[in-house]
Each structure stands twice: as C-alpha cells, then as structure tokens.
C-alpha cells in the first residue's frame, strides 16, 4: 500500500527542519470508472506503489488486483472470485516488498496471499479463526523495514505479524477502547524507524506502537474537525515521518506529525476532481511527491502532488526506497 523512504539520521533531521511549514497538495490526475473492464473498478480498496513507480490497486467488489503506470495507464491484472490459489473474496489492503513481492489481504477468505510483481501466485497463509496465524476478515497488510509482514486482523480486533513467508512471530490487541485495544481496525502504516500506526476504525483514532506492539501514543475522536475522524482506514507514513490517514467517511485525507499534531487536510464529499466518496486508502510514489488515493465509491484512483516541498528526496543524495 504505502511507500516509505529510509534516509540517514542527518538527512532526516534536515527534512524535519526544512518542513517547519507543512506541505500542501493539489490535484494532479485520476483514472478509472465503475465497471469490469481493464482499468475500470468496482470499489478500489487498497493501493501500493512499487519501487519503479508501478501502482497496484485491489478491488473489493471486483475480486482482483490491477496494476498501472504511475499516471494510470493499464499494465495488467490477476484474480477472480473464488477460494483457489490466486482467487479472491473481497481483497482489501495490499503492499509491495522491497524485491517486488506483492502481499494482499484476501479479507473474506480470511487469509494473506502473495505474488510476484506480475501476479504469479507464490504462496498464502491463514484461515478463519482466532488462533495464532488465523484471521477474521484481515483488512490490511504492511511490510516493515525489518522484513516483518504486519496484518490488521480486523474482526479479531488485533494486529499479527509474520516473517515474509507467513510464519507467525507475534500479536497484540483485543476488543476495547483502552490503550492498545481496538474496535475493527482497518489500516496500518509502518514508519522507517519501525513504529507501527494503526487505524483503529471503530474507535475513530490512530494508535502508534513499537515494532513488537508496545503502545506509544494515540490521537483522534469521532467528528469532522481537524484531527477528528469518521471511520479512518488506510494509513501511510512519509519519509518526513508525517502520517497520512484516509478519513474514509469524512471523504478526505488528513496528515499529522508523528505525535499526532494536525498538519493539514484535503478533500470533500463529491465526484468532482479532488473530491471523494469514501477515501479508502493512500500510498506515496517512490519520490514521495505524489500521493495516491483510492476514491472507492467513485470507483476511481486520484493522485495529488505536493506543492511546496522545501526539500525533495532527490536532493538528499542518500535516499533508499523501501516499501511500507
């Protein structure tokens, strides 16, 4: 789903200092319409961007993954409705590992599947249940810089994490409202330093954890104001450390400093350019300047350009691209 750029400590401090003023975003382009043809969508639910700029989009009601150039030209697809290898039942979150392996949360099949960059099936794990390595409607998947695969196990109200081939490593969370508890979480983003941000959807908040699940902080309440949410879903962390959230039922994207202080927002309910009907997921281009948004109920993808970057990743000279 989401690109993270990993940079050296000195460069990271330079970015943080240069971005004393928050970035802003303006509409750049879009593609897609409701349908089943190549490049059409039936509720795009997850987006991830590979190192070369290829954009992968999962379709909740289309039961497939499509992939595109960075500006939306159709390249290929895979998947159909079913329970077999390479088939899906409501695919949700998606992410791309450093070497191009694509992980998909096959939600209503209660499993994770993974593929090569062109969609050739490579493996899977999980089945319906509450035990370690089992799921109830996994909603999102993210690849950490440590190589761990983090899964938002939505209806079990927890996060589980695995090695790259699906061997269980650990878990945290339970149903509730206390720190470290969840109500149907739906999104996850991993910072370059390893911190894990979870969209605690039913509690209308974001929670932040260490790589093994130690609680660090939280922010958000139900509402429409700055820093409030209505069913937040997708999360991505930029190389600056800023956290971007698809505030789904408020039809917008909000972004924050790592501690949760509000920086900005864009989007409104509608079908015009720059508007959304359920902003479902977010992902960055490898250079960190384009932000892709799943505009789910408009059955399209939109992307936005950062308009006032004080420092661009290319100017740092030590940028290494990793993937969520």
MILOKOL-919203 format. One record per residue: residue in three letters; x, y, z of N, C-alpha, C in turn. Coordinates in pm, whole numbers, padded with zeros to 5 digits, always signed. Example, Ala and Ser with C-alpha at 12.3 -4.5 7.8 and 13.67 -1.06 7.14 Angstrom:
<recs>
ALA+01319-00569+00780+01230-00450+00780+01320-00330+00780 SER+01285-00225+00708+01367-00106+00714+01290+00003+00787 
</recs>
This chain:
<recs>
UNK+00082-00117+00000+00000+00000+00000+00085+00122+00000 UNK+00195+00120+00070+00244+00252+00101+00394+00258+00104 UNK+00447+00356+00035+00591+00371+00024+00649+00446+00142 UNK+00762+00396+00191+00838+00465+00293+00978+00487+00238 UNK+01032+00605+00252+01169+00634+00212+01255+00637+00337 UNK+01363+00558+00336+01450+00549+00452+01574+00632+00426 UNK+01606+00726+00514+01720+00815+00493+01806+00816+00618 UNK+01928+00867+00606+02018+00875+00719+01969+00973+00824 UNK+02026+00961+00946+01981+01045+01056+01998+01193+01026 UNK+02114+01234+00974+02137+01375+00945+02039+01424+00840 UNK+02016+01341+00737+01923+01381+00632+01781+01391+00686 UNK+01745+01299+00776+01612+01304+00835+01592+01432+00914 UNK+01694+01473+00988+01684+01597+01064+01672+01716+00971 UNK+01743+01710+00856+01734+01819+00759+01594+01830+00703 UNK+01532+01715+00673+01395+01717+00622+01301+01776+00726 UNK+01313+01730+00851+01223+01778+00955+01236+01929+00973 UNK+01361+01979+00968+01382+02122+00986+01325+02200+00867 UNK+01346+02146+00745+01302+02217+00626+01151+02222+00617 UNK+01084+02121+00671+00940+02117+00666+00879+02176+00793 UNK+00936+02288+00838+00874+02356+00952+00733+02397+00916 UNK+00711+02433+00789+00577+02456+00738+00528+02328+00673 UNK+00407+02285+00699+00360+02158+00643+00344+02167+00492 UNK+00361+02056+00421+00335+02055+00278+00186+02069+00250 UNK+00153+02103+00126+00014+02104+00082+00006+02026-00048 UNK-00115+01994-00090-00135+01904-00203-00240+01960-00298 UNK-00215+01941-00428-00314+01981-00526-00338+01865-00623 UNK-00458+01861-00676-00499+01754-00767-00405+01748-00888 UNK-00362+01625-00923-00273+01603-01036-00340+01525-01148 UNK-00416+01421-01115-00481+01340-01217-00564+01228-01157 UNK-00633+01154-01244-00715+01041-01198-00734+00944-01311 UNK-00779+00822-01277-00820+00724-01376-00922+00629-01315 UNK-01002+00567-01404-01098+00466-01362-01241+00514-01364 UNK-01331+00418-01373-01475+00438-01364-01537+00306-01321 UNK-01663+00306-01288-01726+00182-01244-01739+00086-01361 UNK-01695-00039-01340-01705-00139-01445-01612-00254-01419 UNK-01607-00345-01516-01527-00467-01502-01418-00477-01608 UNK-01407-00379-01696-01303-00382-01798-01167-00347-01742 UNK-01066-00359-01826-00931-00321-01784-00928-00172-01749 UNK-00879-00142-01630-00873-00004-01585-00999+00047-01520 UNK-01108-00032-01525-01229+00001-01451-01217-00055-01309 UNK-01305-00008-01221-01301-00054-01084-01440-00083-01031 UNK-01445-00176-00937-01562-00197-00854-01516-00189-00708 UNK-01515-00067-00657-01475-00033-00521-01326-00063-00498 UNK-01239+00024-00548-01096+00008-00517-01071+00026-00368 UNK-01006-00071-00306-00997-00074-00160-00855-00063-00107 UNK-00755-00089-00190-00618-00084-00143-00526-00039-00255 UNK-00419+00035-00220-00322+00081-00318-00182+00069-00260 UNK-00088+00025-00345+00053+00017-00309+00135+00056-00431 UNK+00252+00113-00407+00337+00159-00516+00473+00092-00504 UNK+00518+00029-00613+00645-00040-00615+00760+00057-00642 UNK+00880+00008-00624+01000+00091-00636+01007+00164-00769 UNK+00972+00099-00879+00979+00162-01010+00863+00253-01042 UNK+00766+00265-00950+00653+00352-00971+00525+00282-01012 UNK+00530+00152-01033+00409+00077-01069+00309+00082-00955 UNK+00182+00109-00988+00076+00126-00890-00015+00003-00891 UNK-00027-00063-00776-00112-00181-00761-00239-00140-00686 UNK-00355-00183-00740-00483-00149-00680-00565-00276-00661 UNK-00612-00301-00540-00702-00414-00514-00846-00366-00521 UNK-00935-00453-00569-01077-00419-00587-01163-00508-00498 UNK-01226-00447-00400-01309-00520-00305-01420-00598-00375 UNK-01496-00532-00460-01607-00599-00530-01567-00655-00666 UNK-01449-00622-00714-01401-00677-00840-01322-00805-00823 UNK-01282-00836-00698-01213-00962-00664-01088-00981-00750 UNK-01011-00874-00764-00890-00882-00844-00793-00772-00802 UNK-00670-00781-00856-00570-00677-00844-00536-00631-00985 UNK-00532-00499-01006-00485-00442-01131-00360-00359-01102 UNK-00275-00347-01204-00157-00262-01186-00139-00172-01308 UNK-00078-00055-01280-00077+00057-01372+00059+00127-01369 UNK+00083+00210-01471+00196+00302-01462+00166+00408-01357 UNK+00263+00492-01330+00246+00592-01225+00137+00692-01256 UNK+00102+00708-01384-00004+00802-01422-00133+00732-01462 UNK-00143+00601-01436-00270+00532-01451-00292+00455-01579 UNK-00191+00440-01663-00207+00358-01783-00209+00211-01741 UNK-00309+00138-01791-00327-00002-01755-00208-00086-01801 UNK-00160-00176-01712-00050-00267-01745-00095-00412-01739 UNK-00164-00451-01631-00204-00591-01618-00297-00612-01501 UNK-00334-00740-01480-00429-00774-01373-00415-00921-01339 UNK-00469-00961-01224-00486-01100-01191-00598-01115-01089 UNK-00652-01236-01079-00753-01268-00979-00893-01279-01035 UNK-00976-01355-00964-01119-01371-00991-01184-01414-00861 UNK-01316-01419-00859-01386-01458-00737-01370-01607-00711 UNK-01334-01642-00587-01321-01783-00551-01231-01803-00432 UNK-01203-01929-00403-01121-01966-00288-00990-02033-00328 UNK-00967-02052-00456-00845-02116-00501-00725-02025-00492 UNK-00608-02082-00519-00486-02003-00519-00496-01894-00625 UNK-00470-01770-00586-00477-01659-00680-00616-01604-00701 UNK-00717-01664-00638-00852-01609-00641-00877-01531-00512 UNK-00980-01446-00514-01008-01359-00400-01156-01356-00367 UNK-01182-01322-00242-01316-01286-00196-01301-01158-00114 UNK-01325-01046-00180-01310-00913-00119-01166-00883-00080 UNK-01075-00872-00175-00939-00829-00140-00941-00686-00087 UNK-00863-00663+00018-00863-00532+00085-00724-00470+00072 UNK-00651-00456+00183-00521-00391+00179-00418-00468+00099 UNK-00318-00396+00049-00215-00452-00038-00084-00381-00009 UNK+00028-00452-00021+00158-00387-00006+00261-00460-00090 UNK+00373-00391-00116+00480-00443-00201+00609-00444-00122 UNK+00677-00558-00119+00804-00569-00050+00917-00517-00139 UNK+01035-00504-00080+01148-00441-00148+01180-00506-00282 UNK+01177-00638-00291+01213-00707-00414+01092-00732-00504 UNK+00979-00671-00474+00865-00677-00565+00756-00775-00529 UNK+00772-00852-00423+00665-00943-00382+00544-00864-00336 UNK+00426-00903-00384+00302-00831-00356+00218-00913-00258 UNK+00183-00852-00145+00101-00915-00042-00040-00857-00047 UNK-00142-00943-00039-00281-00900-00047-00359-00959+00069 UNK-00433-00874+00140-00525-00920+00244-00653-00968+00176 UNK-00668-01099+00163-00784-01162+00098-00892-01176+00205 UNK-00966-01067+00228-01039-01048+00352-01141-01156+00381 UNK-01237-01176+00290-01345-01270+00320-01304-01415+00302 UNK-01183-01441+00251-01125-01575+00255-01036-01593+00378 UNK-01023-01488+00461-00953-01494+00590-00809-01544+00574 UNK-00737-01481+00481-00601-01525+00455-00521-01411+00389 UNK-00389-01431+00385-00297-01346+00310-00244-01428+00193 UNK-00245-01369+00074-00181-01430-00041-00067-01340-00088 UNK+00034-01403-00148+00142-01322-00204+00181-01374-00343 UNK+00235-01280-00422+00255-01298-00566+00385-01231-00607 UNK+00434-01267-00727+00544-01187-00778+00490-01058-00838 UNK+00577-00975-00892+00537-00842-00937+00437-00844-01051 UNK+00428-00955-01122+00334-00967-01235+00210-01048-01199 UNK+00196-01084-01072+00075-01153-01028+00081-01303-01028 UNK+00199-01362-01047+00212-01507-01041+00206-01550-00894 UNK+00115-01642-00863+00093-01687-00725+00219-01751-00668 UNK+00253-01712-00544+00371-01766-00477+00339-01836-00345 UNK+00231-01798-00278+00201-01862-00152+00087-01794-00078 UNK+00052-01852+00038-00057-01799+00119-00042-01851+00261 UNK-00112-01787+00353-00127-01840+00488-00254-01786+00549 UNK-00304-01860+00650-00421-01816+00724-00547-01891+00689 UNK-00639-01894+00784-00774-01948+00768-00860-01883+00875 UNK-00990-01902+00869-01079-01835+00964-01061-01892+01104 UNK-01047-01803+01201-01035-01847+01339-00972-01741+01426 UNK-00946-01776+01551-00893-01682+01648-00753-01718+01697 UNK-00700-01832+01656-00567-01874+01699-00457-01795+01629 UNK-00334-01818+01674-00220-01752+01613-00212-01790+01464 UNK-00197-01689+01380-00187-01713+01237-00319-01735+01167 UNK-00429-01723+01241-00562-01731+01180-00627-01593+01185 UNK-00728-01572+01100-00784-01439+01084-00936-01441+01079 UNK-00992-01323+01110-01132-01294+01079-01134-01162+01003 UNK-01146-01173+00874-01152-01057+00784-01030-00966+00797 UNK-00911-01015+00761-00795-00925+00760-00820-00809+00665 UNK-00792-00687+00714-00828-00567+00638-00710-00499+00571 UNK-00590-00519+00622-00475-00451+00562-00350-00530+00594 UNK-00246-00504+00513-00118-00571+00528-00009-00468+00500 UNK+00100-00475+00574+00211-00381+00556+00343-00452+00577 UNK+00442-00416+00494+00576-00473+00502+00665-00375+00576 UNK+00721-00418+00689+00810-00332+00765+00952-00336+00711 UNK+01033-00236+00746+01173-00234+00705+01251-00348+00769 UNK+01196-00407+00876+01256-00524+00939+01221-00653+00867 UNK+01142-00644+00760+01101-00762+00684+00977-00829+00737 UNK+00926-00784+00852+00804-00842+00907+00684-00802+00822 UNK+00585-00892+00817+00459-00866+00749+00353-00846+00857 UNK+00302-00723+00866+00202-00688+00966+00063-00697+00904 UNK-00029-00761+00976-00166-00781+00927-00265-00726+01028 UNK-00355-00641+00981-00466-00593+01064-00575-00699+01059 UNK-00590-00771+01168-00687-00880+01181-00817-00819+01235 UNK-00897-00764+01143-00999-00667+01179-01102-00719+01278 UNK-01167-00829+01247-01275-00878+01332-01225-00952+01456 UNK-01096-00981+01460-01034-01028+01585-00978-00912+01667 UNK-00987-00790+01614-00950-00668+01687-00805-00673+01736 UNK-00717-00706+01642-00576-00720+01680-00487-00702+01557 UNK-00355-00695+01584-00253-00697+01480-00169-00821+01501 UNK-00142-00893+01393-00048-01004+01396+00068-00973+01303 UNK+00184-01030+01332+00296-01010+01240+00371-01142+01218 UNK+00435-01150+01101+00487-01275+01046+00619-01248+00975 UNK+00692-01355+00945+00804-01337+00854+00750-01333+00710 UNK+00839-01316+00613+00795-01295+00476+00721-01410+00414 UNK+00731-01531+00471+00662-01648+00419+00542-01689+00504 UNK+00509-01607+00605+00387-01631+00682+00404-01705+00812 UNK+00527-01726+00858+00546-01789+00989+00512-01689+01099 UNK+00429-01731+01192+00381-01642+01299+00495-01598+01389 UNK+00499-01466+01420+00601-01411+01507+00544-01348+01634 UNK+00427-01285+01624+00372-01219+01741+00239-01151+01712 UNK+00179-01093+01816+00048-01029+01801+00027-00933+01917 UNK-00067-00842+01900-00114-00760+02011-00254-00709+01981 UNK-00325-00671+02089-00457-00612+02075-00569-00703+02118 UNK-00681-00640+02154-00806-00708+02189-00917-00606+02170 UNK-01040-00651+02172-01154-00561+02154-01168-00469+02274 UNK-01179-00337+02249-01197-00244+02358-01157-00103+02320 UNK-01153-00015+02419-01123+00126+02397-00998+00172+02471 UNK-00938+00086+02549-00817+00123+02624-00698+00133+02529 UNK-00587+00187+02580-00464+00192+02501-00425+00052+02456 UNK-00397+00037+02327-00358-00093+02273-00472-00185+02240 UNK-00596-00142+02265-00713-00219+02225-00774-00156+02099 UNK-00858-00234+02030-00911-00191+01900-01059-00223+01889 UNK-01122-00151+01796-01257-00182+01750-01253-00186+01597 UNK-01252-00307+01541-01247-00330+01396-01144-00240+01326 UNK-01016-00255+01359-00913-00177+01290-00909-00215+01142 UNK-00876-00115+01057-00879-00140+00912-00754-00097+00837 UNK-00661-00028+00899-00545+00020+00825-00419+00017+00908 UNK-00304+00012+00837-00176+00006+00906-00069+00068+00819 UNK+00021+00144+00881+00135+00203+00814+00258+00191+00900 UNK+00374+00169+00838+00498+00146+00910+00596+00260+00881 UNK+00648+00325+00985+00748+00429+00968+00885+00366+00942 UNK+00975+00447+00885+01109+00397+00853+01181+00344+00976 UNK+01158+00405+01092+01223+00360+01214+01159+00240+01279 UNK+01047+00193+01223+00982+00073+01273+00853+00094+01348 UNK+00820+00217+01384+00692+00239+01453+00575+00201+01363 UNK+00471+00146+01427+00354+00094+01357+00233+00181+01392 UNK+00169+00237+01291+00050+00319+01309-00072+00240+01262 UNK-00173+00230+01348-00292+00150+01318-00415+00241+01319 UNK-00494+00231+01212-00623+00299+01207-00723+00216+01287 UNK-00754+00264+01405-00848+00197+01496-00988+00247+01457 UNK-01041+00186+01353-01153+00243+01277-01277+00266+01363 UNK-01320+00164+01435-01441+00176+01514-01428+00270+01632 UNK-01303+00297+01676-01279+00392+01784-01242+00531+01731 UNK-01240+00547+01599-01213+00677+01536-01085+00741+01588 UNK-00977+00664+01581-00850+00715+01628-00735+00641+01558 UNK-00616+00698+01573-00492+00634+01530-00414+00598+01655 UNK-00358+00477+01657-00270+00437+01766-00131+00406+01709 UNK-00031+00438+01788+00109+00421+01749+00177+00322+01843 UNK+00254+00230+01784+00319+00123+01860+00463+00106+01815 UNK+00542+00042+01900+00672-00006+01859+00659-00125+01766 UNK+00770-00170+01710+00767-00276+01610+00710-00407+01663 UNK+00718-00430+01793+00664-00553+01853+00534-00529+01927 UNK+00475-00409+01911+00341-00385+01966+00334-00308+02096 UNK+00445-00253+02145+00440-00173+02267+00368-00041+02238 UNK+00268-00007+02318+00190+00115+02295+00275+00238+02319 UNK+00262+00338+02228+00336+00463+02241+00245+00584+02254 UNK+00145+00596+02169+00060+00715+02175-00065+00691+02092 UNK-00157+00788+02096-00281+00779+02019-00334+00920+01996 UNK-00420+00935+01897-00493+01060+01879-00620+01036+01800 UNK-00714+01130+01815-00838+01125+01738-00960+01094+01821 UNK-01072+01153+01780-01204+01122+01833-01302+01127+01717 UNK-01424+01088+01740-01525+01093+01636-01563+01238+01608 UNK-01573+01275+01480-01615+01409+01445-01565+01450+01308 UNK-01587+01576+01275-01550+01628+01144-01443+01736+01153 UNK-01398+01772+01271-01298+01876+01287-01158+01827+01255 UNK-01061+01918+01260-00921+01882+01238-00877+01780+01342 UNK-00821+01670+01296-00775+01566+01386-00882+01474+01438 UNK-01006+01495+01395-01114+01402+01426-01139+01313+01304 UNK-01207+01199+01327-01225+01101+01221-01367+01046+01218 UNK-01402+00996+01101-01521+00914+01085-01479+00790+01006 UNK-01450+00683+01080-01409+00554+01022-01279+00565+00942 UNK-01167+00605+01005-01040+00610+00934-00998+00471+00888 UNK-00936+00465+00770-00897+00335+00713-00748+00335+00679 UNK-00711+00360+00552-00572+00349+00512-00480+00447+00582 UNK-00355+00403+00605-00252+00485+00670-00121+00467+00594 UNK-00048+00577+00571+00087+00569+00517+00174+00671+00588 UNK+00302+00636+00607+00397+00725+00673+00499+00771+00570 UNK+00515+00902+00553+00610+00958+00458+00752+00954+00514 UNK+00852+00982+00428+00991+00982+00474+01017+01092+00574 UNK+00934+01195+00575+00944+01302+00675+00899+01256+00813 UNK+00830+01142+00819+00767+01096+00942+00623+01138+00956 UNK+00575+01223+00864+00436+01265+00867+00345+01146+00837 UNK+00231+01141+00904+00138+01029+00896+00013+01074+00821 UNK-00020+01003+00713-00134+01036+00627-00243+00932+00647 UNK-00366+00980+00666-00478+00892+00700-00593+00916+00604 UNK-00645+00808+00548-00769+00814+00470-00885+00820+00568 UNK-00940+00939+00586-01051+00962+00679-01180+00930+00601 UNK-01212+00801+00597-01297+00745+00494-01435+00811+00485 UNK-01510+00808+00593-01647+00858+00587-01657+01010+00600 UNK-01543+01077+00626-01536+01222+00612-01489+01262+00473 UNK-01460+01164+00388-01430+01187+00246-01312+01282+00229 UNK-01204+01254+00301-01087+01341+00295-00963+01264+00338 UNK-00848+01328+00317-00720+01280+00369-00670+01383+00470 UNK-00630+01335+00587-00568+01421+00687-00423+01377+00708 UNK-00338+01471+00748-00199+01433+00778-00149+01506+00901 UNK-00052+01439+00968-00014+01473+01105+00137+01455+01123 UNK+00189+01519+01226+00324+01486+01272+00320+01351+01345 UNK+00436+01289+01366+00436+01157+01430+00368+01153+01566 UNK+00364+01267+01636+00298+01271+01766+00148+01296+01757 UNK+00096+01310+01631-00047+01328+01613-00092+01471+01599 UNK-00001+01568+01605-00043+01706+01587-00084+01729+01441 UNK-00196+01797+01424-00257+01814+01292-00173+01906+01204 UNK-00154+01865+01076-00082+01946+00979-00172+01999+00868 UNK-00261+01918+00817-00343+01962+00706-00442+01855+00663 UNK-00527+01892+00567-00628+01800+00515-00669+01848+00377 UNK-00719+01756+00294-00778+01795+00167-00886+01693+00131 UNK-00981+01740+00049-01091+01654+00006-01222+01692+00069 UNK-01331+01656+00001-01467+01678+00049-01557+01577-00022 UNK-01679+01562+00026-01773+01467-00032-01817+01514-00170 UNK-01798+01430-00272-01842+01467-00405-01773+01386-00512 UNK-01801+01418-00637-01747+01345-00752-01662+01432-00844 UNK-01640+01558-00804-01553+01645-00883-01407+01609-00857 UNK-01316+01665-00937-01175+01641-00914-01136+01691-00775 UNK-01059+01610-00704-01017+01646-00569-01118+01617-00462 UNK-01236+01567-00501-01337+01525-00405-01341+01373-00399 UNK-01400+01320-00291-01405+01175-00272-01544+01131-00228 UNK-01573+01006-00260-01681+00934-00195-01619+00810-00131 UNK-01586+00823-00006-01514+00724+00073-01369+00713+00025 UNK-01284+00796+00082-01139+00784+00063-01093+00663+00143 UNK-01055+00557+00075-01036+00427+00141-00891+00396+00174 UNK-00796+00439+00090-00657+00404+00114-00567+00509+00050 UNK-00440+00513+00095-00343+00612+00049-00207+00545+00032 UNK-00128+00597-00065+00008+00547-00087+00089+00655-00158 UNK+00221+00657-00132+00310+00754-00193+00385+00695-00312 UNK+00419+00782-00408+00513+00747-00514+00652+00731-00453 UNK+00745+00663-00523+00879+00644-00465+00952+00773-00433 UNK+00928+00881-00509+00997+01006-00478+00927+01085-00368 UNK+00814+01036-00319+00745+01098-00208+00666+01222-00241 UNK+00653+01256-00368+00586+01381-00406+00444+01361-00458 UNK+00409+01241-00497+00271+01211-00540+00205+01123-00436 UNK+00082+01156-00403+00003+01077-00308-00119+01022-00381 UNK-00132+00889-00382-00243+00821-00449-00354+00792-00347 UNK-00479+00808-00390-00594+00788-00301-00696+00698-00371 UNK-00739+00592-00303-00850+00509-00351-00980+00583-00324 UNK-01044+00629-00430-01172+00701-00422-01281+00596-00445 UNK-01315+00523-00338-01380+00393-00351-01517+00399-00416 UNK-01607+00484-00364-01743+00486-00418-01757+00567-00545 UNK-01650+00637-00585-01643+00695-00720-01574+00601-00817 UNK-01528+00485-00766-01469+00380-00850-01355+00434-00936 UNK-01263+00504-00870-01151+00564-00943-01034+00584-00849 UNK-00918+00609-00909-00799+00650-00836-00773+00796-00866 UNK-00733+00871-00764-00687+01008-00784-00546+01020-00725 UNK-00468+01110-00783-00338+01137-00724-00312+01286-00720 UNK-00231+01324-00618-00210+01462-00580-00061+01489-00569 UNK-00023+01611-00598+00118+01648-00595+00146+01742-00479 UNK+00257+01715-00413+00300+01804-00306+00346+01935-00369 UNK+00288+02045-00326+00308+02171-00397+00413+02262-00336 UNK+00452+02239-00212+00551+02330-00152+00661+02256-00078 UNK+00723+02155-00141+00830+02085-00070+00952+02173-00055 UNK+00996+02196+00068+01117+02273+00090+01241+02192+00056 UNK+01231+02060+00076+01339+01969+00042+01275+01851-00028 UNK+01329+01809-00141+01279+01690-00209+01372+01575-00179 UNK+01320+01451-00179+01407+01336-00152+01527+01329-00245 UNK+01511+01368-00373+01621+01358-00468+01738+01448-00428 UNK+01709+01556-00356+01815+01650-00319+01898+01600-00203 UNK+01855+01494-00135+01927+01448-00016+02049+01363-00051 UNK+02042+01292-00163+02156+01216-00210+02177+01084-00141 UNK+02102+01056-00034+02123+00931+00040+01992+00858+00062 UNK+01901+00876-00031+01769+00816-00013+01771+00672-00062 UNK+01715+00586+00018+01697+00446-00020+01551+00413-00009 UNK+01491+00361-00115+01349+00332-00116+01324+00193-00059 UNK+01234+00188+00039+01183+00062+00089+01033+00067+00074 UNK+00965-00036+00112+00822-00039+00093+00753-00079+00220 UNK+00673+00012+00267+00595+00009+00388+00658-00082+00487 
</recs>
